[in-house]
Amino acid sequence: MNNIMKTLTELTVVLTIPTITYGFWGINLKLPFQGIPYGSLLVIVISLLISLLVWYWLKKKKSL
């Protein structure tokens, strides 16, 4: 049971970053990358990279 909770917590922490990023891009305002043809793909890639960096950082600190 403890391993399951640890895994779920790890997933929650890492996937919170894309959720916040996509939430900001859902606002009806002029945003960065809006005029670029592949802007949404760029936002997804940036969000995934940040998530991977946070995951790696937490693993390195042995928090996960």
ChimeraX attribute file (.defattr): number of C-alpha atoms within 10 A of each C-alpha:
attribute: neighborCount
match mode: 1-to-1
recipient: residues
	/A:1	5
	/A:2	7
	/A:3	8
	/A:4	9
	/A:5	10
	/A:6	13
	/A:7	11
	/A:8	11
	/A:9	13
	/A:10	16
	/A:11	13
	/A:12	11
	/A:13	14
	/A:14	19
	/A:15	17
	/A:16	11
	/A:17	17
	/A:18	19
	/A:19	11
	/A:20	12
	/A:21	15
	/A:22	14
	/A:23	10
	/A:24	12
	/A:25	16
	/A:26	10
	/A:27	9
	/A:28	7
	/A:29	9
	/A:30	9
	/A:31	11
	/A:32	10
	/A:33	14
	/A:34	13
	/A:35	10
	/A:36	10
	/A:37	9
	/A:38	10
	/A:39	13
	/A:40	15
	/A:41	12
	/A:42	13
	/A:43	18
	/A:44	14
	/A:45	13
	/A:46	14
	/A:47	19
	/A:48	17
	/A:49	13
	/A:50	15
	/A:51	18
	/A:52	15
	/A:53	13
	/A:54	16
	/A:55	19
	/A:56	14
	/A:57	13
	/A:58	15
	/A:59	12
	/A:60	10
	/A:61	9
	/A:62	8
	/A:63	10
	/A:64	15
